[in-house]
């Protein structure tokens, strides 16, 4: 497979010069008619990358199209075809059964299919009984669909009585926490001290608790109540923050100081437009989304701005958004430092997974007691991601037992780009995959075109960048492309060109960001999807790459997906 991927990337890169900017929009007179006959007959049909929802006999303009046909329990199938002027086309698609889906559970309405019961109990060695039937309880016990009464017993604990409703063919999971004998959960502990832990950034900042004589020490004990924490450091704006200490609890808080704005001379080899300065921003975490207010232009690093005041906003899921006002001085380079503060009320991405490959097999170990099955575990970033197994009924559970085979998994989280991946479960093995999501790019904003003189300068810079790239002077090419982006940030070709250069430098994360922006600015250009797909192939996200290849085909450029299918990379 690795050799096939390498061949595909090489051939596609050689193909790029021949990729015309062919575009097809679903507009104008509709002169062709489409019917799709499916087996089974109730399968769902979707037209990819165009707005009209498919219906039998839909009228469409002449051109290339891609459909996908799917049904629960079957393997999704893609079909590409061309409609000619005045043609009435009838396409036949027969779906194949998904071998990973057990046949007896395909009918969710069958009341005779048993369900499974799991009980998460604390303490874990408590003895659980099913009171309604003689069946002995064990984790995953199969029971006919109905509501059952259960109890749990352990020396030193009060007997816990609870119920569980079993549904046909589904897993039911109940959580029970037992109470120790003689323990009063409502005992008054209002006078117990609490502890305070302050995490400051930068870490060498000075921390003090106002109104408390003792110097701050991490984990210091304080009587219950509200306190003011003061954090300061030379060169940073001091911050005061109110915190509440609760009886017998630990209060953790994070205080982030923002560095003063730095100004300096622009690089010697860069000529600034009249009355303009340069703005760069160092933000932590580095993948935060930056939005520039007071102008219709989106923010890009090192952009030129007319002299004046601007407001910059930084956002990242799991962090509190932050605004900063910055003054741009003509002829000067201004650098703004921003550090976002984690928000405990929001899902925080797992920093240990940031920068990890999008999909990676991290463990494949032998496991006992699985019989003919295997287990599947997914580590996700962010850890709060929702995980779905596509086309089969059981809801995903970490370490769940599955029949051997390949499965399609969708991982999604608010503020991130959803990802569909293909994983494999092996007989008698415990398999663990890691899936890292990318933060969603900000929505494209309406923006005015750059003035003609700036657009012309940007075009000249892009021509220079491409010439330097052809001569293997990649760093110079990157600098020229970045200047073009700053001059004309509404031009998708500027981002595509810089993304292509970044890809050759193996800076895939930055290349993906540029391709995303190019597609936001012009979602009808197939070349952008093809180049993004090539980048996805190189970083190992084949599922997402195949979807981009199909998108490009739907927009009129079908050679890449044909090659990918010939090489066995895409279905």
C-alpha positions in Angstrom: 0.0 0.0 0.0 2.9 2.4 0.9 4.4 1.9 -2.6 1.0 2.6 -4.2 0.6 5.8 -2.2 4.1 6.9 -3.3 3.4 6.2 -7.0 0.0 8.0 -6.8 1.6 11.1 -5.2 4.4 11.2 -7.8 2.0 10.8 -10.8 -0.4 13.4 -9.4 2.5 15.9 -8.9 3.6 15.3 -12.5 0.0 15.8 -13.6 -0.5 19.2 -11.9 0.8 21.4 -14.8 -1.8 19.8 -17.0 -4.7 20.4 -14.6 -6.7 23.2 -16.2 -8.8 25.3 -14.0 -11.9 23.5 -15.2 -14.9 24.6 -13.2 -18.5 23.4 -13.3 -21.3 25.2 -11.4 -24.8 23.9 -11.1 -26.4 26.9 -12.7 -27.9 27.8 -16.1 -30.4 25.7 -18.1 -30.9 22.1 -16.9 -30.9 20.0 -20.1 -30.3 16.4 -18.8 -32.4 14.0 -16.7 -31.1 11.5 -14.1 -32.6 8.4 -12.6 -30.8 6.0 -10.2 -32.1 2.4 -9.6 -30.7 0.9 -6.4 -30.6 -2.6 -4.9 -31.9 -2.6 -2.2 -34.5 -0.2 -3.4 -34.6 1.9 -0.2 -30.9 2.9 -0.4 -30.1 6.6 -0.1 -28.7 8.5 -3.1 -26.7 11.7 -2.8 -25.2 14.0 -5.4 -21.8 15.1 -4.2 -20.7 18.7 -4.0 -23.8 20.3 -5.5 -26.8 21.8 -3.8 -29.8 20.2 -5.4 -30.9 17.2 -3.4 -31.3 14.1 -5.5 -34.7 12.9 -6.6 -35.7 10.6 -9.4 -35.8 12.4 -12.7 -33.9 15.4 -11.4 -32.9 17.9 -14.2 -29.2 18.8 -14.3 -26.8 20.7 -16.6 -24.6 18.6 -18.9 -21.3 17.7 -17.2 -19.5 15.3 -14.9 -21.2 14.0 -11.7 -20.5 11.7 -8.7 -23.1 10.1 -6.6 -22.8 7.9 -3.5 -25.3 5.3 -2.6 -25.6 4.0 1.0 -27.8 1.9 3.2 -27.4 0.6 6.8 -25.7 -2.8 6.7 -24.2 -2.3 3.2 -21.0 -1.0 1.8 -21.3 2.6 0.5 -20.6 2.8 -3.3 -19.5 5.8 -5.4 -20.4 6.1 -9.1 -19.1 8.7 -11.6 -20.7 9.5 -14.9 -21.2 12.2 -17.5 -24.5 13.7 -18.6 -24.8 15.0 -22.1 -27.2 17.7 -23.5 -30.7 16.4 -23.7 -29.8 13.0 -22.3 -32.0 10.9 -20.0 -29.6 8.6 -18.1 -30.6 5.7 -15.8 -27.8 4.5 -13.5 -28.0 1.1 -11.8 -26.2 0.6 -8.5 -26.2 -2.7 -6.5 -24.8 -2.5 -3.0 -22.9 -5.3 -1.4 -23.6 -6.5 2.1 -21.1 -5.3 4.8 -19.5 -8.4 6.2 -18.9 -6.6 9.5 -22.6 -6.3 10.2 -24.1 -9.5 11.7 -27.2 -10.5 9.7 -29.5 -11.4 12.7 -29.2 -7.8 14.1 -30.0 -6.0 10.9 -33.7 -5.7 11.8 -34.0 -3.3 14.8 -37.7 -4.0 15.0 -37.3 -7.7 15.9 -38.3 -8.0 19.5 -36.8 -11.5 19.9 -33.2 -10.2 19.5 -31.7 -10.0 23.0 -29.8 -7.0 24.3 -26.7 -6.8 26.5 -26.3 -5.4 30.0 -23.3 -3.8 31.5 -23.1 -2.3 35.0 -20.3 0.1 36.0 -20.2 -0.2 39.8 -18.1 1.3 42.6 -16.7 -0.7 44.4 -15.9 -2.9 41.4 -16.0 -6.2 43.4 -19.6 -5.8 44.5 -21.9 -8.8 43.8 -24.7 -8.0 41.4 -27.9 -10.0 41.1 -30.8 -9.9 38.6 -33.9 -10.2 40.8 -36.5 -11.0 38.1 -34.9 -14.0 36.5 -32.6 -16.9 37.4 -30.0 -15.8 34.9 -26.7 -15.1 36.7 -25.3 -11.6 36.1 -22.0 -11.1 34.3 -20.8 -8.1 32.3 -22.4 -8.2 28.8 -25.1 -10.8 29.8 -27.7 -11.2 27.1 -31.3 -10.7 28.2 -34.7 -10.5 26.5 -36.0 -7.0 26.0 -37.8 -5.7 29.1 -37.1 -3.8 32.4 -35.2 -5.7 35.1 -34.7 -5.1 38.8 -31.2 -5.7 40.2 -29.3 -5.3 43.5 -25.6 -5.0 44.5 -24.1 -6.2 47.8 -20.7 -5.9 49.5 -19.6 -6.0 53.1 -19.3 -2.6 54.6 -21.8 -1.0 52.1 -25.5 -0.4 52.0 -27.4 -2.7 49.5 -28.0 -0.8 46.2 -31.2 -1.5 44.4 -31.6 -0.3 40.8 -33.3 -1.1 37.4 -32.2 -1.5 33.8 -34.3 -1.4 30.6 -33.0 -3.8 27.9 -33.8 -2.9 24.2 -33.6 -5.5 21.4 -30.2 -5.8 19.9 -28.7 -2.9 21.9 -26.3 -2.5 24.7 -27.5 -1.0 28.0 -25.0 0.4 30.5 -25.9 1.4 34.1 -23.7 3.3 36.6 -24.1 2.5 40.3 -22.1 4.0 43.2 -22.7 2.2 46.6 -22.7 4.0 50.0 -20.6 2.8 52.9 -22.5 1.5 56.0 -23.0 4.3 58.5 -21.7 7.0 56.1 -23.7 10.2 56.0 -23.2 11.8 52.6 -24.8 15.0 53.8 -22.4 15.4 56.8 -21.5 19.1 57.4 -18.0 19.8 56.2 -18.5 23.6 55.7 -15.7 24.5 58.0 -13.0 22.3 56.3 -10.3 24.4 54.5 -9.8 24.1 50.8 -6.6 24.2 48.7 -5.6 26.7 46.0 -3.4 25.8 43.0 -2.5 28.7 40.5 -0.9 27.9 37.2 0.7 31.1 35.8 2.0 31.8 32.3 4.8 32.7 32.1 5.7 30.2 34.9 8.1 32.6 36.6 5.4 35.2 37.3 4.9 36.4 40.9 1.7 35.2 42.5 0.0 36.6 45.7 -3.3 36.1 47.4 -4.6 39.5 48.5 -5.7 39.8 52.2 -3.6 36.7 53.2 -0.3 37.3 55.1 1.3 34.0 54.1 3.1 34.0 50.7 1.5 32.0 48.0 2.5 28.3 47.8 1.0 25.8 45.4 -1.6 23.8 47.2 -1.8 26.2 50.1 -4.8 25.8 52.4 -7.4 28.6 52.8 -10.7 28.9 54.7 -13.8 28.7 52.5 -14.6 32.0 50.8 -13.7 34.2 47.8 -10.2 35.5 47.3 -8.3 37.8 44.8 -5.2 36.3 43.2 -2.7 38.9 41.8 -0.2 37.8 39.1 2.5 40.0 37.6 5.8 40.0 35.8 8.0 42.6 34.3 7.2 43.2 30.6 3.6 41.9 31.0 0.3 43.4 31.9 -0.6 42.4 35.5 -3.8 40.4 36.1 -6.1 40.1 39.1 -8.6 37.2 39.3 -11.3 36.2 41.8 -11.4 32.6 42.9 -13.8 30.7 45.2 -12.4 28.2 47.8 -14.8 25.4 48.7 -14.7 23.3 51.8 -12.5 20.3 51.4 -12.0 20.9 47.7 -9.1 21.9 45.5 -9.5 25.0 43.4 -7.3 25.1 40.3 -7.1 28.3 38.2 -4.9 29.4 35.3 -3.8 33.0 34.9 -2.2 34.1 31.6 -0.3 37.3 31.2 -0.1 39.1 27.9 3.2 40.5 26.9 3.6 44.1 25.9 3.6 44.9 22.2 7.0 44.9 20.5 7.9 47.2 17.5 10.9 47.1 15.3 12.2 47.8 11.8 10.9 45.6 8.9 13.3 43.2 7.2 15.8 44.9 5.0 14.7 43.1 1.9 11.0 44.1 2.2 9.7 47.3 0.8 6.6 48.6 2.6 3.7 50.3 0.9 3.3 54.0 1.8 1.7 54.6 5.2 1.7 50.9 6.0 3.2 48.7 8.7 3.6 44.9 9.3 1.7 42.9 11.9 2.7 39.5 13.2 1.2 37.6 16.2 2.7 35.0 18.4 -0.3 33.1 20.0 -0.4 30.2 22.4 -1.7 27.6 21.6 -0.2 28.1 18.1 -3.3 26.7 16.2 -5.7 29.3 17.6 -7.8 31.1 15.0 -7.0 34.8 14.6 -9.5 37.3 13.3 -8.7 40.9 12.5 -11.5 43.4 13.1 -11.8 46.9 11.7 -11.0 45.7 8.1 -12.6 43.3 5.6 -9.3 41.4 5.2 -8.7 38.1 7.0 -5.6 38.1 9.2 -2.4 36.5 7.8 1.0 36.5 9.5 3.2 39.4 8.3 0.3 41.2 6.6 0.6 44.9 5.6 -1.9 47.2 7.4 -2.4 50.9 7.0 -1.3 53.0 10.0 -4.0 53.0 12.7 -5.6 50.9 15.5 -6.9 47.4 15.0 -8.6 44.8 17.2 -7.4 41.2 17.0 -9.4 38.2 18.3 -7.9 34.8 19.2 -10.1 31.7 19.6 -9.5 28.0 20.3 -11.9 25.3 21.4 -11.4 24.7 25.1 -10.0 28.2 25.7 -11.4 31.6 26.6 -11.5 33.9 23.6 -9.2 37.0 23.9 -9.3 40.4 22.2 -6.3 42.7 21.9 -6.0 46.2 20.4 -2.8 47.0 18.5 -1.5 50.2 17.0 0.2 49.9 13.6 2.9 52.5 12.8 3.9 53.2 9.3 7.3 51.7 8.4 7.4 49.6 11.5 6.9 45.9 12.2 4.6 45.2 15.2 4.6 41.9 17.0 1.8 41.1 19.4 2.0 38.2 21.9 -1.2 36.5 23.0 -1.7 33.5 25.4 -5.2 32.0 25.7 -6.4 30.9 29.1 -7.9 27.4 29.3 -11.6 27.4 30.1 -12.6 24.5 32.4 -16.2 24.8 31.2 -15.2 24.1 27.6 -13.8 20.8 26.1 -10.0 21.2 26.2 -7.9 19.4 23.5 -5.4 16.9 24.8 -2.0 18.6 24.3 -0.3 15.2 24.3 -1.9 14.4 21.0 -1.4 17.8 19.3 0.8 17.3 16.2 0.2 13.6 16.2 -0.5 11.8 12.9 -4.2 12.2 12.0 -4.7 8.4 12.1 -2.2 6.0 13.7 -2.2 2.4 14.8 -0.7 2.6 18.3 -1.3 -0.9 19.7 -2.2 -4.4 18.4 -1.9 -6.9 21.3 -3.0 -10.4 21.9 -6.1 -10.6 24.2 -7.6 -13.6 26.0 -11.2 -14.7 26.2 -12.3 -13.1 22.9 -12.9 -16.3 21.0 -13.4 -15.4 17.3 -13.7 -11.6 18.0 -11.4 -8.7 18.7 -11.6 -5.4 20.6 -11.3 -1.8 19.4 -10.2 1.3 21.3 -9.8 4.9 20.0 -7.6 7.6 21.5 -8.9 11.0 20.2 -7.8 14.6 20.2 -9.8 16.3 21.5 -10.6 13.7 24.1 -14.3 14.8 24.1 -14.8 13.8 20.5 -18.0 11.8 19.6 -17.2 8.5 17.9 -19.6 6.6 15.6 -19.3 3.3 13.8 -20.8 3.8 10.4 -23.3 1.3 8.9 -23.7 -1.0 12.0 -26.0 -0.7 14.9 -24.0 -1.0 18.2 -23.1 2.3 19.7 -19.3 2.7 20.1 -17.8 1.9 23.4 -14.1 2.0 24.2 -12.7 -1.6 24.1 -15.9 -2.9 22.6 -15.9 -6.4 21.2 -16.4 -6.7 17.4 -16.2 -9.4 14.7 -13.0 -9.3 12.7 -13.0 -7.1 9.7 -12.7 -3.5 8.5 -14.9 -0.7 9.9 -15.5 2.9 9.0 -15.4 5.2 12.0 -16.4 8.9 12.1 -14.9 11.1 14.8 -16.3 14.6 15.3 -16.2 17.4 17.8 -17.5 21.0 17.9 -15.0 23.4 16.4 -13.1 20.7 14.5 -13.2 19.1 11.1 -14.9 15.7 11.3 -12.8 12.8 10.1 -13.8 9.5 8.7 -11.2 6.7 9.1 -11.0 3.0 8.2 -9.8 0.7 11.0 -9.3 -3.0 11.2 -10.2 -5.4 14.0 -8.3 -8.7 14.1 -9.3 -12.0 15.6 -8.2 -12.4 19.2 -6.4 -9.0 19.2 -7.0 -5.8 21.2 -6.5 -3.0 18.7 -6.0 0.7 19.5 -5.9 3.6 17.0 -5.2 7.3 17.6 -7.3 9.9 15.7 -6.4 13.6 15.8 -8.9 16.2 14.5 -7.9 19.5 12.9 -9.4 22.7 14.2 -12.0 24.0 11.8 -10.9 26.9 9.7 -12.9 30.1 10.3 -15.8 30.7 7.9 -14.7 32.7 4.9 -15.8 36.4 5.2 -17.0 38.6 2.4 -14.1 40.9 1.5 -13.4 43.6 -1.0 -10.9 43.0 -3.7 -7.4 44.3 -3.3 -6.8 47.6 -5.1 -5.7 47.0 -8.7 -2.1 48.0 -8.0 -1.8 45.7 -5.0 -3.4 42.8 -7.0 -0.9 43.3 -9.8 2.0 43.3 -7.4 0.7 40.1 -5.8 0.3 38.5 -9.2 3.9 39.4 -10.1 5.1 38.0 -6.7 3.3 34.7 -7.4 4.9 34.4 -10.8 8.3 34.9 -9.1 7.4 32.4 -6.4 6.6 29.7 -8.9 9.8 30.4 -10.9 11.9 30.1 -7.7 10.1 26.9 -6.8 10.9 25.4 -10.3 14.5 26.3 -9.7 14.5 24.5 -6.2 14.9 27.8 -4.4 12.0 26.9 -2.1 12.7 29.2 0.8 12.8 32.3 -1.5 9.7 31.0 -3.2 7.9 30.8 0.2 8.9 34.3 1.1 7.6 35.7 -2.3 4.3 33.7 -1.9 3.8 35.0 1.6 4.3 38.6 0.4 1.6 38.0 -2.2 -0.8 36.6 0.4 -0.2 39.8 2.6 -0.8 42.1 -0.4 -3.9 40.2 -1.7 -5.4 38.0 1.0 -8.7 37.6 -1.0 -6.9 35.8 -3.8 -7.3 32.0 -3.5 -4.4 31.4 -5.9 -2.0 33.1 -3.5 -2.9 30.6 -0.8 -2.8 27.6 -3.2 0.6 28.6 -4.4 2.0 29.0 -0.9 0.4 25.7 0.1 2.1 23.9 -2.8 5.5 25.3 -1.7 4.8 24.4 2.0 3.9 20.8 0.9 7.2 20.4 -0.9 9.0 21.6 2.3 7.1 18.9 4.2 5.3 21.5 6.3 2.0 19.7 5.9 0.1 21.4 8.7 0.7 24.9 7.3 0.0 23.6 3.7 -3.4 22.2 4.8 -4.3 25.6 6.4 -3.5 27.4 3.1 -5.5 24.8 1.0 -8.4 25.2 3.4 -8.4 29.0 2.9 -8.1 28.7 -0.9 -11.2 26.4 -0.9 -13.1 28.8 1.4 -12.4 31.6 -1.1 -13.3 29.5 -4.2 -15.0 26.2 -3.5 -15.6 25.5 -7.2 -12.0 25.0 -8.2 -11.2 21.2 -8.5 -7.4 21.8 -8.5 -7.5 23.0 -4.9 -9.2 19.7 -3.8 -6.7 17.6 -5.8 -3.7 19.4 -4.2 -5.2 19.1 -0.7 -5.9 15.4 -1.4 -2.2 14.8 -2.4 -1.2 16.4 0.9 -3.6 14.2 2.8 -2.1 11.1 1.0 1.4 12.1 2.1 0.3 12.4 5.8 -1.5 9.1 5.7 -5.2 10.3 5.8 -6.3 8.3 2.8 -10.0 8.3 3.6 -10.1 12.1 3.6 -7.9 12.2 0.5 -10.3 10.0 -1.5 -13.2 12.2 -0.5 -11.3 15.2 -1.9 -10.5 13.3 -5.1 -14.2 12.6 -5.6 -15.1 16.2 -4.9 -12.6 17.3 -7.7 -14.3 14.8 -10.0 -17.7 16.2 -9.3 -16.3 19.6 -10.3 -15.0 18.2 -13.6 -11.5 16.9 -12.9 -11.8 13.1 -12.7 -8.3 11.9 -13.7 -7.0 12.0 -10.1 -9.7 9.7 -8.7 -9.4 7.4 -11.7 -5.6 7.1 -10.9 -6.3 6.6 -7.2 -8.7 3.8 -7.9 -6.4 2.2 -10.5 -3.7 2.1 -7.8 -6.1 0.6 -5.3 -5.8 3.6 -3.0 -9.5 4.7 -3.2 -12.7 2.6 -3.5 
